[in-house]
Amino acid sequence: MEKKENSILTKTIAFSLLIIEFCEELEKNKKFVIANQLLKSGTSIGANVHEAQNAESKADFIHKVKIAAKEVEEVKYWLILCKQSKSYPFNEDLEKKIQEIGLIIYKILSSSKK
């Protein structure tokens, strides 16, 4: 039996790779603090979503997805700072992708709690 593609896993891996590239750009511009924060929170989303795939229980699954949701909000915060700062680079594609990932994660949470 062929396994169906899990879109949130695919999207979070792709997002993590884009975050890594953007953080490298931030570091080239000597924006180390935000680069570090964004790298941690941006890659943590996928790590938690992946961990949730092997959760020990429904409660454990929900807990891991909730952590991913918190990381989504943190990424949004760091991206807002980049967007509103005159001296920081900004990536509009990342902003679109984090909104999309957030919607999927919140949908997973709402359907998991039913």
C-alpha positions in Angstrom: 0.0 0.0 0.0 1.4 3.4 -1.0 1.7 5.9 1.8 -0.1 9.2 1.2 2.1 12.3 1.3 1.7 14.2 4.5 1.6 17.9 3.4 2.5 19.4 6.8 5.7 17.3 6.9 6.6 18.3 3.4 5.8 22.0 4.0 7.7 22.2 7.3 10.8 20.6 5.7 10.7 23.1 2.8 10.1 26.0 5.2 13.0 24.9 7.4 15.3 24.9 4.4 14.2 28.4 3.4 14.6 29.6 7.0 18.2 28.3 7.0 19.0 30.2 3.8 17.4 33.4 5.2 19.3 33.1 8.5 22.5 32.7 6.5 21.7 35.9 4.8 21.0 37.6 8.1 24.3 36.4 9.4 26.1 37.8 6.4 24.6 41.1 7.4 25.8 40.6 11.0 22.2 40.2 12.3 23.2 37.3 14.5 20.7 37.7 17.4 17.6 37.5 15.2 19.2 35.0 12.8 19.7 32.7 15.8 16.2 33.1 17.2 14.6 32.7 13.8 16.7 29.6 13.0 15.7 27.9 16.3 12.0 28.7 16.1 11.7 28.2 12.3 13.3 24.8 12.3 11.5 23.7 15.5 8.1 23.8 13.8 9.0 20.9 11.6 10.9 19.0 14.3 7.8 19.1 16.5 5.4 18.2 13.7 7.7 15.2 12.9 7.8 14.2 16.6 4.0 14.3 16.7 3.9 11.6 14.0 5.2 9.1 16.6 3.3 10.5 19.6 2.6 8.0 22.5 -1.0 9.2 22.8 -3.5 11.6 21.4 -2.7 14.0 24.3 1.1 13.7 23.4 0.2 14.4 19.7 -1.8 17.5 20.6 1.0 18.7 23.0 3.6 18.5 20.2 1.4 20.2 17.7 0.7 23.0 20.2 4.5 23.5 20.6 4.7 23.8 16.8 1.9 26.4 16.9 3.8 28.4 19.5 6.9 28.3 17.3 4.8 29.5 14.3 3.8 32.6 16.3 7.4 33.2 17.3 8.6 33.0 13.7 5.9 35.5 12.8 7.2 37.8 15.4 10.8 37.7 14.2 9.7 38.2 10.6 7.6 41.2 11.6 10.8 42.7 13.2 12.7 42.1 10.0 9.9 43.5 7.9 9.6 46.7 9.9 13.3 47.3 10.5 15.0 49.6 8.0 18.3 47.7 8.3 17.2 44.1 8.1 16.6 42.0 5.0 13.0 40.6 4.6 11.6 37.6 2.7 8.0 37.9 1.7 7.8 34.3 0.6 8.7 33.2 4.2 5.8 35.4 5.5 3.4 33.7 3.1 4.6 30.2 3.9 4.4 30.7 7.7 0.8 31.9 7.4 0.0 28.8 5.4 1.7 26.5 7.8 0.0 28.2 10.7 -3.4 27.6 9.2 -2.7 23.9 8.7 -1.4 23.5 12.2 -4.4 25.3 13.8 -6.7 23.1 11.7 -4.8 19.9 12.9 -5.2 21.1 16.5 -8.9 21.9 16.1 -9.7 18.6 14.5 -7.5 16.6 17.0 -9.4 18.1 20.0 -12.8 16.8 18.7 
